[in-house]
Amino acid sequence: MGVGVMMTGLKEVQKMLKDEEKRMLKLRKQAVIDASNLLIGDIQKSMIATEKSPIGFLRGGKKKKHYPSLPKHPPAEMDSNLIRSVRYVILEDSKDRVVAEVGSFNVPYAATMEYGYAPAGIDPRPWLGPAIDRNREQIFNKFRSVMRFGEYIK
């Protein structure tokens, strides 16, 4: 005596799996985009609210004084180039992974602000690293929700 098991509707199951894969890939990409935007928003807020030096200086013949941020604080806005330049770029979007880079891609002094430049006496005014640290858990939670539950929780 034996028991036979027969499965029908294999094409339907394959289609459902393919549809689920597409859905998961979209959710994964959305989590990466939202994490990137979270960092950008935090960076911009930190630059606007940074603690400034009481000593200002005139720059490039301008009439308005610039008050730089204190060392180890995010850079203070001078001409808004840095704050406007912070964005994300999707470097890879494949079945295996989604890779985004957040940063400033067209302001030459962005790295100098983040890390400082000792030969010129410029102290670090980090803006990217601290934003990552402040938002690390929230970013991981975005990714965990997709991996654990197959749904994205904002």
TAPE-V368521 format. One record per pair of residues at least 6 apart in sequence whose C-alpha atoms are under 8 Angstrom apart, sorted by the first residue. I is the first residue (numbers start at 1). J is the second residue. If there is no record, write none. Layout:
BEGIN
i-><I | I>
j-><J | J>
END
This chain:
BEGIN
i-><24 | 24 | 24 | 25 | 27 | 27 | 27 | 28 | 28 | 28 | 29 | 29 | 31 | 31 | 31 | 31 | 32 | 32 | 32 | 32 | 33 | 35 | 35 | 36 | 36 | 36 | 36 | 36 | 37 | 37 | 38 | 39 | 39 | 39 | 39 | 40 | 40 | 40 | 40 | 42 | 43 | 43 | 43 | 43 | 44 | 44 | 46 | 46 | 47 | 47 | 47 | 47 | 47 | 47 | 48 | 48 | 50 | 50 | 50 | 50 | 50 | 51 | 51 | 51 | 51 | 52 | 52 | 52 | 52 | 52 | 53 | 53 | 53 | 53 | 54 | 55 | 55 | 56 | 56 | 56 | 56 | 57 | 57 | 57 | 58 | 58 | 58 | 59 | 59 | 66 | 67 | 68 | 68 | 68 | 68 | 69 | 69 | 69 | 70 | 71 | 71 | 71 | 72 | 72 | 72 | 72 | 73 | 73 | 73 | 73 | 74 | 74 | 74 | 74 | 75 | 75 | 75 | 75 | 77 | 81 | 82 | 82 | 82 | 85 | 85 | 85 | 85 | 85 | 86 | 86 | 86 | 86 | 87 | 87 | 87 | 87 | 88 | 88 | 88 | 88 | 89 | 89 | 89 | 90 | 90 | 90 | 90 | 91 | 91 | 91 | 91 | 92 | 92 | 92 | 93 | 103 | 104 | 112 | 112 | 113 | 113 | 113 | 113 | 113 | 113 | 114 | 114 | 114 | 114 | 114 | 114 | 115 | 115 | 115 | 115 | 116 | 116 | 116 | 116 | 117 | 117 | 142 | 142 | 142 | 145 | 145 | 145 | 146 | 146>
j-><146 | 150 | 151 | 95 | 146 | 151 | 152 | 98 | 143 | 146 | 93 | 98 | 142 | 143 | 146 | 152 | 98 | 99 | 100 | 143 | 100 | 139 | 142 | 87 | 88 | 100 | 101 | 102 | 87 | 88 | 135 | 102 | 131 | 132 | 135 | 86 | 87 | 88 | 102 | 131 | 83 | 127 | 128 | 131 | 83 | 86 | 74 | 127 | 74 | 75 | 76 | 77 | 83 | 127 | 76 | 77 | 69 | 73 | 74 | 75 | 76 | 69 | 70 | 73 | 76 | 67 | 68 | 69 | 70 | 76 | 67 | 68 | 69 | 70 | 67 | 67 | 68 | 65 | 66 | 67 | 68 | 65 | 66 | 67 | 64 | 65 | 66 | 65 | 66 | 78 | 76 | 75 | 76 | 77 | 78 | 75 | 76 | 125 | 125 | 123 | 124 | 125 | 123 | 124 | 125 | 126 | 124 | 125 | 126 | 127 | 114 | 125 | 126 | 127 | 113 | 125 | 126 | 127 | 83 | 107 | 104 | 107 | 110 | 103 | 104 | 105 | 106 | 107 | 102 | 103 | 104 | 105 | 102 | 103 | 104 | 105 | 100 | 101 | 102 | 103 | 100 | 101 | 102 | 98 | 99 | 100 | 101 | 98 | 99 | 100 | 101 | 98 | 99 | 100 | 99 | 128 | 110 | 122 | 124 | 122 | 123 | 124 | 125 | 126 | 127 | 124 | 125 | 126 | 127 | 128 | 129 | 123 | 124 | 125 | 126 | 122 | 123 | 124 | 125 | 123 | 124 | 152 | 153 | 154 | 151 | 152 | 153 | 152 | 153>
END
